[in-house]
């Protein structure tokens, strides 16, 4: 059977059917992409040739040089976190690369070969992705594509949590759970940039040392000690003004005990479960605490555009300073062909910083 017919049969499967249906009427240019036919483990990630996306009005087609992993990717692979309606079924929320072509109606001064990074609702595990121009960010010239790919989702999430949601103030103590994760390492640096005092939890001495090198004023190994006591000792009994929490259920009582009166507990993940047992509301009420919940992927394009602009204004220049005030932390880099191993590495919770996938060979990296 001819190869293109085999591809067509493959593309009738669930993961990539949207892209195929849009292009099956013509011999579209092809690209490699990671697809998931059946939700499940990392072994269900399949590298396949599919049609390239075509940029819609107001969109820019990016040639992807590197993408980065996020916890949401693991959930989507397992069928637990589908993309928003109308978005690509392909996993991947952040990339860096070069502008390939422009759709009609693009208003910005983007041109082919511009170095960019982008926040996505999906589609990152591929050689090309189309994105609304509002979600493009110029990639700092001093960063490689792999470094730039580690910025959009993780740093915009941390920026959103601190600035848009918690509205952190100078001098406030910010407790960051998973302080050596992608979002955690970004949050520590941003908190310092905004004049706040970050403290962290993590599961190993090495992870705590990394967070402290980035600016954490204190760190607590949740596997060996009570971070409640550590937070109260550090704050003189006051508690943390802000808590950035990706753990959820299993930590709720410890979080409330660590929270200052009138403090803001920002929940953005439930890695420790969703169920809560006990007097959550009563204890939170006694602290006059604010429980603030936020996701980024499901936000409107306007919200994301506002976030990108605010980040570009307040934080982006700091990546290019000499020496840089902010820097993405890379744990490891995998080839696109090894995406399953990258997922296994994240699931084992071994990473410190971002796990990056080099879509274009390192020899083609810039600068």
SELO-950738 format. One line per 4 residues: number of its first residue (from 1); their letters; for each residue x, y negated, z of C-alpha. Coordinates in Angstrom, 3 decimals, always signed. Layout:
<nodes>
NUM	A	X/Y/Z; ...;
</nodes>
This chain:
<nodes>
1	XXXX	+0.000/+0.000/+0.000; +1.414/-3.464/-0.853; +2.912/-5.310/+2.079; +0.555/-8.288/+1.871;
5	XXXX	-2.467/-5.959/+2.011; -1.037/-4.271/+5.096; -0.652/-7.702/+6.642; -4.245/-8.502/+5.781;
9	XXXX	-5.455/-5.361/+7.526; -3.377/-6.176/+10.583; -4.794/-9.671/+10.664; -8.349/-8.395/+10.993;
13	XXXX	-7.439/-7.614/+14.565; -8.571/-9.975/+17.263; -5.545/-12.059/+18.203; -4.689/-13.669/+14.912;
17	XXXX	-7.985/-13.469/+13.040; -8.620/-17.206/+13.290; -5.447/-18.099/+11.435; -6.008/-15.384/+8.851;
21	XXXX	-9.604/-16.287/+8.075; -8.587/-19.870/+7.375; -5.918/-18.795/+4.912; -6.920/-15.448/+3.439;
25	XXXX	-8.376/-17.071/+0.334; -4.918/-18.160/-0.814; -1.342/-16.948/-0.681; -0.355/-19.054/+2.292;
29	XXXX	+3.186/-19.561/+3.486; +3.931/-17.091/+6.239; +5.621/-17.254/+9.628; +6.543/-14.937/+12.454;
33	XXXX	+4.334/-15.095/+15.530; +3.737/-13.068/+18.677; +0.257/-11.540/+18.732; -1.757/-9.557/+21.280;
37	XXXX	-4.198/-7.080/+19.779; -5.228/-5.512/+23.091; -4.877/-7.302/+26.445; -2.428/-5.626/+28.791;
41	XXXX	+1.234/-5.408/+29.661; +4.287/-6.910/+27.971; +4.450/-3.926/+25.632; +1.293/-5.265/+23.958;
45	XXXX	+3.144/-8.310/+22.613; +3.634/-7.698/+18.880; +5.811/-9.763/+16.534; +4.047/-10.072/+13.183;
49	XXXX	+3.997/-12.097/+9.971; +0.920/-14.332/+9.717; -0.057/-17.440/+7.716; +1.365/-20.752/+8.864;
53	XXXX	-1.154/-23.228/+10.267; -2.111/-26.217/+8.144; -2.139/-29.557/+9.973; -5.604/-31.072/+10.316;
57	XXXX	-6.352/-34.790/+10.281; -4.192/-36.500/+12.873; -1.991/-33.444/+13.423; +1.708/-32.806/+12.875;
61	XXXX	+3.140/-29.441/+11.836; +6.229/-28.562/+13.888; +8.945/-26.128/+12.902; +9.506/-24.484/+16.275;
65	XXXX	+13.105/-24.058/+17.386; +12.326/-23.019/+20.961; +9.357/-22.283/+23.218; +9.118/-21.778/+26.975;
69	XXXX	+7.175/-19.382/+29.182; +4.543/-20.306/+31.753; +2.562/-18.233/+34.254; -0.536/-18.939/+32.211;
73	XXXX	+1.047/-16.953/+29.361; +1.055/-13.810/+31.507; -2.616/-14.294/+32.351; -3.565/-14.843/+28.708;
77	XXXX	-1.672/-11.713/+27.658; -3.753/-9.740/+30.175; -7.000/-11.257/+28.877; -7.586/-13.372/+31.989;
81	XXXX	-6.972/-16.881/+30.626; -8.351/-17.356/+27.103; -7.482/-20.473/+25.112; -9.996/-23.321/+24.982;
85	XXXX	-12.570/-23.073/+22.196; -11.126/-23.887/+18.797; -7.489/-23.500/+19.835; -4.964/-20.957/+18.595;
89	XXXX	-5.182/-17.429/+20.006; -1.384/-17.255/+19.983; +0.197/-17.601/+23.433; +2.496/-20.524/+24.228;
93	XXXX	+1.945/-23.953/+25.808; +5.165/-25.863/+25.070; +7.704/-26.061/+22.260; +10.536/-28.115/+20.860;
97	XXXX	+11.524/-28.381/+17.216; +11.422/-30.636/+14.183; +8.616/-32.268/+12.268; +7.819/-30.233/+9.152;
101	XXXX	+4.867/-32.137/+7.663; +2.091/-34.567/+8.548; -1.645/-34.139/+8.246; -3.788/-36.932/+6.873;
105	XXXX	-4.564/-39.782/+9.217; -1.383/-39.573/+11.307; -0.812/-43.080/+12.645; +2.571/-42.774/+14.326;
109	XXXX	+5.958/-43.255/+12.739; +6.746/-39.546/+12.698; +8.718/-38.264/+9.724; +10.097/-34.889/+8.591;
113	XXXX	+13.042/-33.574/+10.618; +12.310/-35.784/+13.640; +13.300/-33.945/+16.832; +10.198/-33.494/+18.982;
117	XXXX	+8.732/-31.552/+21.866; +5.024/-30.936/+22.326; +2.356/-29.986/+24.843; +0.051/-27.303/+23.418;
121	XXXX	-3.232/-25.606/+24.242; -1.851/-22.522/+22.455; +0.245/-21.398/+19.509; +3.769/-21.803/+20.890;
125	XXXX	+5.075/-18.266/+20.332; +5.466/-18.821/+16.591; +7.779/-20.354/+14.013; +5.307/-23.167/+13.261;
129	XXXX	+2.568/-24.852/+15.260; +0.224/-27.726/+14.459; -0.421/-30.258/+17.206; -2.324/-33.552/+17.569;
133	XXXX	+0.166/-36.375/+17.206; -0.881/-37.750/+20.612; +0.789/-34.730/+22.239; +4.169/-35.178/+20.552;
137	XXXX	+7.088/-36.467/+22.608; +10.454/-37.502/+21.137; +13.073/-34.962/+22.220; +16.007/-36.670/+23.993;
141	XXXX	+19.037/-36.646/+21.709; +21.318/-35.323/+24.436; +19.237/-32.160/+24.982; +19.303/-28.951/+22.968;
145	XXXX	+16.016/-27.618/+21.634; +16.033/-24.950/+24.326; +16.379/-27.612/+27.011; +13.687/-29.778/+25.431;
149	XXXX	+11.265/-26.834/+25.203; +11.463/-26.512/+28.994; +9.955/-29.971/+29.505; +6.403/-30.461/+28.133;
153	XXXX	+4.095/-28.136/+30.082; +6.120/-27.842/+33.279; +7.096/-31.490/+33.631; +3.758/-32.888/+32.508;
157	XXXX	+2.037/-30.587/+35.016; +4.291/-31.769/+37.834; +3.884/-35.404/+36.771; +0.101/-35.004/+36.610;
161	XXXX	-0.072/-33.418/+40.066; +2.074/-36.076/+41.703; +0.898/-39.204/+39.883; -2.603/-38.632/+38.540;
165	XXXX	-3.958/-36.273/+41.213; -2.067/-36.801/+44.501; -1.108/-40.419/+43.733; +2.080/-39.914/+45.722;
169	XXXX	+3.552/-42.914/+47.517; +7.094/-43.892/+48.402; +8.285/-42.268/+51.610; +5.627/-39.547/+51.679;
173	XXXX	+6.644/-35.951/+52.373; +5.707/-33.568/+49.556; +5.691/-29.806/+50.237; +6.296/-27.947/+46.961;
177	XXXX	+5.554/-24.233/+46.919; +7.607/-22.115/+44.488; +10.257/-24.802/+44.588; +12.578/-23.001/+42.153;
181	XXXX	+9.936/-22.417/+39.463; +9.623/-24.508/+36.321; +6.968/-26.772/+37.814; +8.674/-26.660/+41.204;
185	XXXX	+12.077/-27.830/+39.949; +10.351/-30.608/+37.999; +8.231/-31.658/+41.002; +11.263/-31.895/+43.293;
189	XXXX	+13.078/-34.201/+40.873; +10.025/-36.327/+40.121; +9.174/-36.718/+43.800; +12.675/-38.080/+44.370;
193	XXXX	+12.309/-40.374/+41.360; +9.123/-41.836/+42.856; +10.715/-42.371/+46.271; +8.954/-39.475/+48.017;
197	XXXX	+10.670/-36.777/+50.109; +10.321/-33.252/+48.670; +10.593/-30.108/+50.790; +10.082/-26.638/+49.352;
201	XXXX	+9.277/-22.998/+49.937; +10.855/-20.166/+47.953; +11.553/-16.464/+48.322; +15.353/-16.327/+48.399;
205	XXXX	+18.379/-18.223/+49.632; +19.553/-18.777/+46.066; +16.251/-20.376/+45.078; +16.329/-22.660/+48.097;
209	XXXX	+19.890/-23.700/+47.288; +18.850/-24.588/+43.746; +15.955/-26.726/+45.001; +18.203/-28.488/+47.472;
213	XXXX	+20.746/-29.272/+44.737; +17.907/-30.899/+42.796; +16.940/-33.104/+45.723; +14.838/-31.088/+48.176;
217	XXXX	+15.403/-32.401/+51.693; +14.632/-29.026/+53.284; +13.639/-25.535/+52.247; +11.963/-22.536/+53.840;
221	XXXX	+12.174/-18.864/+52.856; +8.564/-17.779/+53.191; +9.688/-14.142/+53.364; +11.764/-14.715/+56.492;
225	XXXX	+10.287/-17.655/+58.392; +7.154/-19.680/+59.008; +7.151/-22.754/+56.816; +4.513/-24.204/+59.146;
229	XXXX	+7.089/-24.623/+61.904; +9.669/-25.891/+59.454; +7.326/-28.557/+58.080; +6.335/-29.735/+61.559;
233	XXXX	+9.956/-29.850/+62.703; +10.951/-31.848/+59.624; +8.088/-34.329/+59.943; +8.158/-34.697/+63.716;
237	XXXX	+4.829/-32.923/+64.030; +2.999/-35.074/+61.485; +2.815/-32.568/+58.634; +3.183/-32.975/+54.867;
241	XXXX	+1.369/-35.847/+53.183; +1.048/-33.868/+49.943; +1.154/-30.121/+49.241; +1.576/-28.825/+45.682;
245	XXXX	+0.159/-25.310/+45.811; +0.233/-22.658/+43.082; -0.333/-19.799/+45.563; -3.912/-20.277/+46.737;
249	XXXX	-5.807/-17.786/+48.891; -3.052/-16.105/+50.882; -1.583/-19.464/+51.928; -4.683/-21.459/+52.754;
253	XXXX	-4.418/-21.367/+56.558; -0.681/-22.105/+56.505; -1.310/-25.000/+54.140; -3.980/-26.558/+56.326;
257	XXXX	-1.745/-26.149/+59.383; +1.113/-27.857/+57.505; -1.024/-30.711/+56.178; -0.893/-34.174/+57.709;
261	XXXX	-4.083/-35.913/+58.780; -5.615/-37.456/+55.643; -3.179/-35.391/+53.587; -3.761/-34.183/+50.027;
265	XXXX	-3.592/-30.470/+49.267; -3.311/-30.083/+45.479; -4.233/-26.621/+44.201; -3.133/-25.780/+40.650;
269	XXXX	-2.774/-21.987/+40.727; -3.886/-18.857/+42.570; -0.887/-16.524/+42.402; -1.677/-15.426/+45.953;
273	XXXX	-5.343/-14.689/+45.261; -8.601/-16.568/+44.979; -10.523/-15.172/+47.947; -10.528/-17.085/+51.234;
277	XXXX	-11.568/-15.658/+54.579; -11.913/-17.767/+57.688; -12.794/-21.284/+58.734; -11.242/-23.150/+55.801;
281	XXXX	-13.770/-25.961/+55.711; -13.785/-26.545/+59.456; -10.012/-26.685/+59.720; -9.675/-28.873/+56.640;
285	XXXX	-12.389/-31.179/+57.958; -10.599/-31.561/+61.292; -7.568/-32.905/+59.375; -9.743/-35.110/+57.172;
289	XXXX	-7.826/-33.305/+54.454; -8.399/-33.674/+50.729; -8.484/-30.476/+48.648; -7.789/-31.483/+45.042;
293	XXXX	-7.890/-28.904/+42.252; -6.432/-29.426/+38.807; -5.667/-27.639/+35.553; -4.026/-29.149/+32.483;
297	XXXX	-4.775/-26.829/+29.553; -8.541/-27.393/+29.649; -8.285/-31.204/+29.858; -9.522/-33.403/+27.031;
301	XXXX	-7.217/-34.662/+24.305; -7.655/-38.210/+25.631; -6.587/-37.185/+29.138; -3.527/-35.368/+27.803;
305	XXXX	-2.655/-38.316/+25.568; -2.820/-40.675/+28.569; -0.634/-38.266/+30.527; +1.944/-38.043/+27.733;
309	XXXX	+2.122/-41.839/+27.471; +2.538/-42.282/+31.222; +5.231/-39.603/+31.358; +7.068/-41.083/+28.372;
313	XXXX	+7.041/-44.494/+30.043; +8.012/-43.537/+33.592; +10.060/-40.345/+33.306; +11.290/-39.583/+29.785;
317	XXXX	+14.115/-42.186/+29.716; +15.622/-40.593/+32.822; +16.584/-37.469/+30.835; +18.892/-39.579/+28.653;
321	XXXX	+20.635/-41.594/+31.349; +24.335/-41.034/+31.996; +24.396/-39.254/+34.314; +20.822/-38.023/+33.811;
325	XXXX	+18.436/-38.656/+36.695; +16.206/-35.793/+35.542; +17.183/-32.504/+33.939; +15.303/-29.376/+32.890;
329	XXXX	+16.487/-26.233/+34.650; +16.963/-23.195/+32.392; +16.982/-19.751/+33.965; +17.483/-17.644/+30.850;
333	XXXX	+17.013/-17.629/+27.087; +15.556/-14.776/+25.002; +15.165/-14.171/+21.299; +11.622/-14.130/+19.914;
337	XXXX	+12.079/-10.407/+19.254; +12.653/-9.903/+22.987; +9.517/-11.691/+24.174; +8.340/-8.625/+26.114;
341	XXXX	+11.532/-8.646/+28.182; +11.052/-12.344/+28.858; +7.566/-11.616/+30.225; +8.897/-8.797/+32.391;
345	XXXX	+11.536/-11.127/+33.808; +8.898/-13.676/+34.795; +6.564/-11.028/+36.224; +9.392/-9.798/+38.447;
349	XXXX	+9.625/-13.342/+39.861; +13.381/-13.363/+39.309; +13.635/-16.639/+37.437; +14.977/-19.885/+38.836;
353	XXXX	+13.769/-22.599/+36.483; +12.384/-22.046/+33.001; +12.518/-18.975/+30.793; +13.026/-20.092/+27.197;
357	XXXX	+12.533/-18.294/+23.885; +14.896/-19.283/+21.064; +12.775/-19.072/+17.928; +15.535/-20.453/+15.698;
361	XXXX	+18.998/-18.880/+16.120; +21.323/-20.723/+18.475; +23.646/-21.544/+15.573; +20.977/-23.919/+14.277;
365	XXX	+20.583/-25.709/+17.586; +21.084/-29.446/+17.958; +22.667/-31.703/+19.009;
</nodes>
